[in-house]
Amino acid sequence: MAASGDPFYEYVSKLAGSVVVHPLTFSRILVQLGWEPDPPSLGKNLFRRQKLFYPNMFRHVGRVRDEVGGVFPLWTTGLLAKLTSQMIRELTLRGVEAACGGGGASEKNWELNANSLKQMAQRCCYSSVGRSLAVFASYPLHSVMVRQMAAAVSHDAIYRGNILSVISEIFNEEGMPGFFRGVTVAIVGDLLALWATSFIAYAVNQYIIADRSAPDVKQVSPVIASFLVSSWTYRYGVVSTNLCIRGSSGLSLCVPYTDSVECWQTLKLAGGLSRGDSLFFRVAPQSAMAATRRR
C-alpha cells in the first residue's frame, strides 16, 4: 500500500476527491454564472433578520441533475476537462518548484518552518512563480469545463461534444484568446490567497503562539488563515468564471462584459461577487429582494 506521503498517492487522492465532489463543482460554477432555476424565499438568518434565501446547494444539484437529464451527465459533464486541468496544474507546480529548489507550496507545512520574514517572502516568491504558471497552463481546459457546464443546462447547441470538439469550437470562434479569458483575475486571486494565508499563519505562529513546545497548535494556524482568506479572495473566482465564457456568443448564460473591471463592477452592484460561497445559507442579493417585493 502506498504511503500517505507519496506524491503519486497524494495526487490520486486529489483526483478521487475531485470526482466525488464534481456535482457540487458543477452546481457552484452555474451559481457563479448566475443560473438560479428556483426563486428565493423569505427566511431568517442567525440574527433573526428577514432575508431572501435561495435553496441550498444540494437542492441546486438536484435541479442541475433534472436539467441535464440524470445522474450520469451530472457526474460526467466537464469532468475529463477538470481532471486534465488539475493534472496539468499539479505537474507544472511541482516542476517549477523543483527547478526553484523546493520550499514552495508542495512542501508540507512550509509556513511553520520559516525562520525569518525574509525566508517566508522568498518561499512565497518561489510558490508564486509555480502557481502562476500552473494556473496559466491549466486554464484552457478549465475554460472548456466551464463552457461545457454552461451549455448543458441552457441547452445551447454549442460545446456539446468531447474535449477535442469543444477546443476546436473555441479556437474557430475566438482563436487562442478564447482559452485565456479571465486568466489574469484567476492568477491574481490565487497569489493574493497564497501571500495573505502565508503571512497570517507566519505572524500568528511567530508572535502570538511563540511557544515552540506547542507544534500541534501551530499546525492549525495555516488552516484557519486559509479559511479566512478564502472568504475574501473567493470573488476573484466568481469574476474569472464569468469571464471564461465572455467571448462565446452562442451561450445564453454569457454576458458580454467589455473587460474584467466592468465584470467586477457589474457583479458588485448586483451583489453577485459572493455567488456560490455557501452550501446552505445562500442569501439572495438586494436586487432579488426588490424584485420579489414588486411582484
N, C-alpha and C positions, 0 to 999 in steps of 0.2 A: 504493500500500500504506500502511496506517495506521501511524503512528509508534508506537513502543513506549510512549511517554509519554502517548499519547492516552487520556483516561478511558474512552471508549467501547471502545477496543481492549482495555484492561485488564479492563473489565467482561465483555466477550465471552469473553476468555481464561479468566476465573474460572469462567464458566458452563460453558465447554467442559471445563475441568478437573473440574468437579463431575459432569458427565455421565460422564466416563471412569472416575472412581473411585466412581461410585454403588453398584455391587455391594459394594464394601468398606464404604461407609457403611451400606448395608442390613445387612450382616453385623455390623458393630460395634454398631449400635443394638440388634439382637437379643441380642448378648452382654451389653450393658449391662442389658437386661431379664432376663437370666438364662437365655436359651434356648440350651442346650447339648445337641444331639442325640446326641453321642458321649461316652462316658465318658472320664475322664482315664486316662492310662497312666503307669507309672513310668519315670523317666528321671533324668539327672544334669545339674545346672546347670554353669556355668563353674567353680565351685569344687569340682566332683566330689561335691557333696552330692546325695543322692537326693531327688527331688521328684516330685510328680504334675503332669503337663502335659496340657493339652487340645490337640487338633490345632491346627496353625497356622491363621491367619485365612483363608488361601487355600483350605484344605480345608473350612473352615467355610462359605465362599462356595459351594463345590460342594454342600454339604449343603442350603444355602438354595435353590440352583437346583433341586435334586431335589424339595424340599418344595413350592415354589411352581409347579412344572410347566414348567420350561425357562428358557432364556436370556432370552427376551423379557419375561416377568413379572419376572425377576430385575432387569432393567435399567429397567423402567418403573414398578414399584410405588413409589409415593410420589415419583417423580421430578419431576412437574409441581409438586406442592406444595413440594418442596425448592427448585426453581429460582425459583418465585414468591416464596417466603420470602426467598431470598437477594437477589432484586431489590428487594424492599421494604426489607430491611435496608440495602443499599448506597445506595439513593436517600435514605432517611431520614438515614443517617450523613453523606452528602455535603451534604444540605440544611441540617442543623443546624450542621455545621462552617462552611459558607459564611455562615450567619447570624451565627455567633460570630466571624467574621473570619478563619477558617482556622487554621492552626497545629495541626491535630489529626492523627489517625492517617492521613488521606488524603494528608498531605504526606510525601514521601519522606524517610526518614532524619531525621525531625524531632528524634530524640533526640540526633543529632550536632550540631545547630545551636543548641541551648540554651546561652546564655551564663552562666546562673546557676541555682541551685537554685529560686529563685522563678519564673523563666521556665519551668523544667521543670514545676513544680507547676501553673502557670497553664495550660500546654498540656494537661496531664493532665486538668485540670478541664473544659476545652473538649471533649476527647475523651470524658470520662466522660458528659457530657450527651448527646452524639451516640450513643454506644454504648448507653446505657440506653434511649433512645427507639427506637433501631434494633432492639434485641432485643425490646422490648415490641411494636413494630409488626409484626414478622415472626413472633412466637411462635405465633399461632393456626394458621398454615399449617405451621409446624414440628410442632405438635401433631397436625395432620391426617396428616402424613407418618409420624410415629411410630406412630400408631394403624393406618394402612393396612399398615405393615410387620408389626406385631404380629398383625393379623388374618390376614395372608396365610399365615404359617407355622403358626398354630394352627388354621386352617380354621374360624374363627368366622364366624357368619352376618352380623355387622355390619361396617361400614366396607369393603365390597367394591366400592362403586361409584366414580364420579368424585369430584372435589374437592367439587362443589356438593352432591352427595348425602351425603357424609361430613360436611360442615359442617352440613347440615340434621339429621343424626342426632345429632351432638354437641349442637347447640343444643336440640333437642327433649328430649334426655335430661338434660342438665346445665345448660342455659342458658349465658349468657356466661362464667361462671367456668370452664366446661369447657375453654375455649380457652386459659386462662392458668394452668393448674395447673403449678407448678414454675418460673414465670417469675422469681420473686424470686431463687431459687437460681441460675438461669442468669445473671441480671444481676450478682449478687454475684461469681460466678466470673469473669465477663468483666472486671469492674472490678478485681478482685484481680490478674488476669493483666496488665492494662494498667499499673497502677501499679507492680507489682513488676518487670516487664520494663523499664519506662522508667527507674526509679531505679537498677536494677542496671547497665543499659547506661550511664547517665549517670555513675555513680560509677566504673565501670571506665575510661571514656574521660577523665574529669577527673583522677583520682587515681592510676590505675595506668598507663594509656597516655597520659602527659602530653605526649608528643612530637607537636607539630602537624604534623610532616613525615611522619607515618605514617597518612594518612587511610584507606588500604586496610585496615590492621589494625583501625581503629576501626569500619569498616563491618561487621565480623564480630560485634562485641560484642552488638548487639541480637538477632542470630540465636541466638547461644549463650544469651543471657539468656532469650529466649522459650522455647527448648527446655528449659532447666532449670525455668523457672516452670511450664510446661505439665504437667510430671510431678506437680506439686503441686496445681494447680487442676483437673486432669482429673476428680477425684472430684466436683466440683460438677456437671459434665456428666452423670455417671452418676446422681446423685440427681435432677437435673432431668428426665432421660429417664424414670426410673421414676415420677416424679410426674405426668408428662404423661398417663399412662393411669389415674391413680388413681381417677377417678370413673366409669370405664367398667365397669359390672357385666357386660357381655356379652363381655369379653375374658378368655380363660383365663390370659393372662400377667399380668393385673392383680393387684397385691397392694394391698389396701385400707388403705394407710397413713393414719393419722389426720392427720399433718402432716409437714412437711419434717424436723423434729427426729427423729421416730420413724423415718422413712425412712433418714436418715443413720445413726442408731444401729443399726438392724437390719442395714443393709448392712455397717457397720463390724464388727459382731460376726461376721457371716458371711464376712468377708474379701472383700466384693463391691465396695468403693469403687474398685478398680482394674480392674474388668471391662473388657476390650477395649483396654487401654492398650498392648498389644504385638501385633505381627504374627506373630511366630514363637515366642518362648519364653513361652507362655501358662500360667503357673503356676496350678494349681488351689488353692483355699483349703484350710486345715487341715480344715475340715468334710468336704470331699471325701476327704481322706486317711483320716480316721476311718471314713467310710462304706465305703471300699474295704477297710480292714482288717477291718471287721465281716463283710464278705462273704467 
